[in-house]
Amino acid sequence: RTITLPAVASANGFNMILFSGSAHSHILKTASNSDTSLEGSIMHNANAGTPTRQEVTGRKQITLTNNPLVGDVIRVHCDGTNYFINGDVNNAVVLA
């Protein structure tokens, strides 16, 4: 389950919420020919009860894996240059 974000040139003001409805690995990524990046942070609970902030800087892809749960959420906003994200998930995400 992969979601490819639209080109930023046509996405100024774009908002999206990725709300996981299954415990599968979901991928959120920029277009392969895009110069834009994903910026922001993800809060996860991989440390058994201690919320941890995972920084997302200059990335092209976020994968919900390592025990994703129904209800994991990532919010996305575009300012016409980059995509800004923040999220709350069960476990650390894989960044690429």
C-alpha positions as CSV (number, residue, x, y, z in Angstrom):
1,R,0.0,0.0,0.0
2,T,1.9,3.0,-1.3
3,I,0.8,6.6,-1.5
4,T,2.8,8.9,-3.8
5,L,2.4,12.6,-3.1
6,P,1.7,15.0,-6.0
7,A,4.4,17.3,-7.4
8,V,4.9,20.2,-5.0
9,A,4.5,22.8,-7.8
10,S,0.8,21.9,-8.0
11,A,0.4,21.0,-4.3
12,N,0.6,24.4,-2.5
13,G,-1.9,24.1,0.3
14,F,-2.3,20.4,-0.1
15,N,-3.3,18.6,3.2
16,M,-3.8,14.9,3.8
17,I,-4.1,12.5,6.7
18,L,-2.9,9.0,6.3
19,F,-4.9,7.0,8.8
20,S,-3.9,3.3,8.9
21,G,-6.9,1.1,8.7
22,S,-4.9,-2.1,8.8
23,A,-1.7,-3.5,10.4
24,H,0.1,-3.6,7.1
25,S,3.3,-1.7,6.0
26,H,2.1,1.5,4.4
27,I,4.5,3.7,2.4
28,L,4.2,7.5,2.0
29,K,6.6,8.9,-0.6
30,T,7.4,11.9,-2.9
31,A,7.5,11.4,-6.6
32,S,10.7,9.7,-7.8
33,N,11.6,12.7,-10.0
34,S,10.9,15.2,-7.3
35,D,13.4,17.6,-5.7
36,T,11.2,18.0,-2.7
37,S,11.6,16.3,0.7
38,L,9.6,15.2,3.7
39,E,10.3,17.3,6.8
40,G,8.9,17.1,10.4
41,S,8.6,14.4,13.1
42,I,6.9,11.2,14.1
43,M,6.0,10.3,17.7
44,H,6.2,6.6,18.4
45,N,5.8,4.3,21.3
46,A,8.6,1.8,20.6
47,N,10.1,2.1,24.1
48,A,7.2,0.4,25.8
49,G,5.3,3.4,27.2
50,T,7.8,6.2,26.7
51,P,6.8,8.3,23.7
52,T,9.8,9.0,21.5
53,R,10.3,11.7,18.8
54,Q,11.7,10.6,15.5
55,E,13.0,13.4,13.3
56,V,12.2,13.4,9.6
57,T,14.6,15.7,7.7
58,G,15.4,15.7,4.0
59,R,13.7,12.3,3.4
60,K,11.8,11.0,0.4
61,Q,9.9,8.1,2.0
62,I,8.3,7.0,5.2
63,T,7.3,3.4,5.8
64,L,5.0,2.3,8.6
65,T,6.5,-1.1,9.5
66,N,7.9,-2.8,12.6
67,N,4.5,-3.6,14.1
68,P,2.1,-1.0,12.6
69,L,-1.3,-0.8,14.2
70,V,-4.7,0.3,13.1
71,G,-5.0,3.9,14.1
72,D,-1.4,4.9,13.2
73,V,-1.7,8.4,11.7
74,I,0.6,10.8,9.6
75,R,-0.6,14.3,8.7
76,V,0.8,16.0,5.6
77,H,0.9,19.6,4.5
78,C,2.6,21.2,1.5
79,D,3.7,24.8,1.2
80,G,4.6,24.5,-2.5
81,T,8.3,23.7,-1.7
82,N,8.3,20.8,0.7
83,Y,6.0,18.4,2.4
84,F,5.7,18.9,6.2
85,I,4.6,15.9,8.2
86,N,3.8,15.0,11.8
87,G,2.5,11.7,13.0
88,D,1.6,9.4,15.9
89,V,2.4,5.7,15.4
90,N,2.9,2.5,17.4
91,N,6.5,2.0,16.4
92,A,9.5,3.8,14.8
93,V,9.0,4.3,11.1
94,V,11.6,3.4,8.4
95,L,12.9,6.5,6.6
96,A,14.5,6.6,3.2
